[in-house]
Amino acid sequence: MTLPARLFATLIALVAVAGLVLQFVTYRIGHPGADAFETVWSLARYFTILTNTLVAATFTLMTVRGRMPGPLWMGGLTLWIAIVGAVYYALLANAVSGLDAVADRLVHLATPLLTVAFWLFYAPKHGLRLASAASWLLWPLLYVGYALLRGELDGFYPYFFVDPTRIGWDGVLRWSALLGVSFAAAGGLQVGIARLLR
């Protein structure tokens, strides 16, 4: 990695970690009876938190080792965190203030934008094709299965589009298909951009 790329990776790692820490803090403030394990377990329901964790881990390792993962992982990670921001602001955003607002901006806006910028300017893009975009669907599909299983076990579904008690199983299937198509289209667009930039 070049020095500018490594410095940029360090910035993203710090922002992603700060967002996760603030999410932990704000959850504890809102749930004073929860201990550290309960807080982490509750936050781990959310695609936002899990994907930000992937970003934080990836960019921390890049900072420490000075090496970048391959184009398939970097492309997928960028797509997933970009969708975090897009879905949040399109479907889920609520008016929040104070520390909650700072935490929300970090995990839903700052980290996605910085990661996309890093991918555009520094990430390897060789060898990406439509099959790559198809493989990037694996993480969101795994998440949907995980969210539904946890919801069945504890009765709490993190998002309305994976909540059969609110929209029925047919609604969950429709929303999953819609989001899957959106992921696939965004991934295909990303592959096209990679070829142009390459």
C-alpha positions as CSV (number, residue, x, y, z in Angstrom):
1,M,0.0,0.0,0.0
2,T,1.2,3.5,-0.7
3,L,1.5,5.9,2.2
4,P,-1.7,7.9,1.2
5,A,-3.7,4.7,0.9
6,R,-2.5,3.5,4.3
7,L,-3.3,6.9,5.9
8,F,-6.8,6.8,4.3
9,A,-7.3,3.3,5.6
10,T,-6.3,4.4,9.1
11,L,-8.9,7.2,8.9
12,I,-11.6,4.8,7.9
13,A,-10.6,2.3,10.6
14,L,-10.8,5.1,13.2
15,V,-14.2,6.4,12.0
16,A,-15.7,2.9,11.8
17,V,-14.4,2.0,15.3
18,A,-15.6,5.3,16.7
19,G,-19.1,4.7,15.2
20,L,-19.3,1.2,16.8
21,V,-18.1,2.5,20.1
22,L,-20.7,5.3,20.2
23,Q,-23.4,2.8,19.2
24,F,-22.4,0.7,22.2
25,V,-22.4,3.8,24.5
26,T,-25.8,5.1,23.3
27,Y,-27.3,1.6,23.7
28,R,-26.0,1.4,27.2
29,I,-27.4,4.8,28.0
30,G,-30.8,3.8,26.7
31,H,-30.7,0.4,28.4
32,P,-29.0,1.0,31.7
33,G,-29.7,-2.5,32.9
34,A,-27.9,-4.2,30.0
35,D,-24.3,-5.5,30.7
36,A,-21.6,-5.4,28.0
37,F,-22.4,-8.9,26.6
38,E,-26.1,-8.1,26.4
39,T,-25.3,-4.9,24.6
40,V,-23.1,-6.5,22.1
41,W,-25.5,-9.3,21.5
42,S,-28.4,-6.9,21.0
43,L,-26.4,-4.7,18.6
44,A,-25.3,-7.8,16.6
45,R,-28.9,-8.1,15.3
46,Y,-28.3,-5.3,12.9
47,F,-26.8,-5.5,9.4
48,T,-25.5,-2.0,10.0
49,I,-23.5,-3.0,13.0
50,L,-22.2,-6.3,11.5
51,T,-21.1,-4.6,8.3
52,N,-19.5,-1.7,10.0
53,T,-17.6,-4.3,12.1
54,L,-16.3,-5.9,8.9
55,V,-15.2,-2.5,7.7
56,A,-13.5,-1.7,11.0
57,A,-11.7,-5.1,11.0
58,T,-10.6,-4.9,7.4
59,F,-9.2,-1.4,7.5
60,T,-7.6,-2.0,10.9
61,L,-5.7,-5.0,9.5
62,M,-4.8,-3.0,6.4
63,T,-3.4,-0.2,8.6
64,V,-1.4,-2.6,10.7
65,R,-0.1,-4.9,7.9
66,G,0.2,-2.4,5.1
67,R,-1.4,-4.8,2.7
68,M,-4.8,-4.6,0.9
69,P,-7.2,-7.5,0.4
70,G,-8.0,-8.7,-3.1
71,P,-10.5,-6.9,-5.4
72,L,-13.3,-9.4,-4.7
73,W,-13.4,-8.7,-0.9
74,M,-12.8,-4.9,-1.3
75,G,-15.5,-4.7,-3.9
76,G,-18.0,-6.6,-1.8
77,L,-17.2,-4.7,1.4
78,T,-17.7,-1.4,-0.4
79,L,-21.0,-2.5,-1.9
80,W,-22.3,-3.8,1.5
81,I,-21.5,-0.7,3.4
82,A,-22.8,1.6,0.7
83,I,-26.1,-0.2,0.8
84,V,-26.1,0.3,4.6
85,G,-26.2,4.0,4.0
86,A,-28.6,3.9,1.1
87,V,-31.2,1.7,2.8
88,Y,-31.0,3.7,6.0
89,Y,-31.6,7.0,4.4
90,A,-34.2,5.7,2.0
91,L,-36.3,3.5,4.4
92,L,-35.2,3.7,8.1
93,A,-33.9,7.1,9.1
94,N,-35.4,8.7,12.1
95,A,-34.9,12.2,13.6
96,V,-32.3,11.8,16.4
97,S,-30.2,14.3,18.3
98,G,-27.2,14.5,20.6
99,L,-24.9,11.5,20.8
100,D,-27.4,9.3,19.0
101,A,-27.1,11.6,16.0
102,V,-23.3,11.5,16.0
103,A,-23.3,7.7,16.2
104,D,-25.9,7.4,13.4
105,R,-23.9,9.7,11.1
106,L,-20.7,7.7,11.7
107,V,-22.1,4.3,10.9
108,H,-24.7,5.3,8.2
109,L,-22.9,8.2,6.4
110,A,-19.3,8.8,7.2
111,T,-18.1,5.2,7.1
112,P,-20.0,4.3,3.9
113,L,-18.8,7.5,2.0
114,L,-15.2,7.1,3.1
115,T,-15.2,3.4,2.1
116,V,-16.6,4.2,-1.3
117,A,-14.0,6.9,-1.8
118,F,-11.2,4.5,-0.8
119,W,-12.5,1.9,-3.3
120,L,-12.7,4.5,-6.1
121,F,-9.2,5.8,-5.6
122,Y,-7.1,3.0,-4.1
123,A,-8.7,-0.4,-4.1
124,P,-7.7,-3.1,-6.7
125,K,-10.3,-3.7,-9.3
126,H,-8.8,-6.2,-11.7
127,G,-10.7,-9.4,-12.5
128,L,-14.1,-8.1,-11.3
129,R,-17.0,-9.4,-13.4
130,L,-20.7,-10.0,-13.1
131,A,-20.0,-13.3,-11.3
132,S,-18.3,-11.2,-8.7
133,A,-21.4,-9.1,-8.2
134,A,-23.4,-12.4,-7.8
135,S,-21.1,-13.6,-5.1
136,W,-21.5,-10.3,-3.2
137,L,-25.1,-11.3,-2.6
138,L,-24.0,-14.0,-0.2
139,W,-23.5,-11.7,2.8
140,P,-26.9,-10.0,2.7
141,L,-28.6,-13.4,2.1
142,L,-26.8,-14.9,5.1
143,Y,-27.9,-11.9,7.1
144,V,-31.6,-12.3,6.2
145,G,-31.5,-15.9,7.3
146,Y,-29.7,-15.0,10.5
147,A,-32.1,-12.1,11.3
148,L,-35.1,-14.4,10.7
149,L,-33.7,-17.1,12.9
150,R,-32.9,-14.8,15.7
151,G,-36.3,-13.2,15.4
152,E,-38.0,-16.6,15.7
153,L,-35.9,-17.4,18.8
154,D,-36.3,-14.1,20.7
155,G,-39.3,-12.4,19.1
156,F,-37.4,-9.3,18.0
157,Y,-36.8,-8.5,14.4
158,P,-34.3,-5.6,13.7
159,Y,-35.9,-4.2,10.5
160,F,-39.5,-4.1,9.3
161,F,-38.6,-5.9,6.0
162,V,-37.5,-9.0,7.9
163,D,-40.4,-8.9,10.4
164,P,-43.1,-11.5,9.5
165,T,-45.2,-10.4,12.4
166,R,-45.6,-6.9,10.8
167,I,-45.7,-7.6,7.0
168,G,-46.2,-11.4,6.9
169,W,-44.0,-14.0,5.3
170,D,-45.1,-13.0,1.8
171,G,-44.0,-9.4,2.6
172,V,-40.6,-10.6,3.9
173,L,-40.2,-12.6,0.6
174,R,-41.1,-9.6,-1.5
175,W,-38.9,-7.2,0.4
176,S,-36.0,-9.7,0.3
177,A,-36.4,-10.1,-3.4
178,L,-36.5,-6.3,-3.9
179,L,-33.4,-5.7,-1.8
180,G,-31.7,-8.6,-3.5
181,V,-32.4,-7.2,-6.9
182,S,-31.1,-3.8,-5.7
183,F,-27.9,-5.4,-4.4
184,A,-27.4,-7.2,-7.7
185,A,-28.0,-4.1,-9.8
186,A,-25.7,-2.0,-7.6
187,G,-23.1,-4.7,-7.8
188,G,-23.4,-4.8,-11.6
189,L,-23.0,-1.1,-11.7
190,Q,-19.9,-1.3,-9.5
191,V,-18.3,-3.9,-11.8
192,G,-19.0,-1.5,-14.7
193,I,-17.3,1.4,-12.9
194,A,-14.4,-0.9,-12.0
195,R,-13.8,-1.7,-15.6
196,L,-14.0,2.0,-16.6
197,L,-11.6,3.0,-13.9
198,R,-9.2,0.2,-14.6
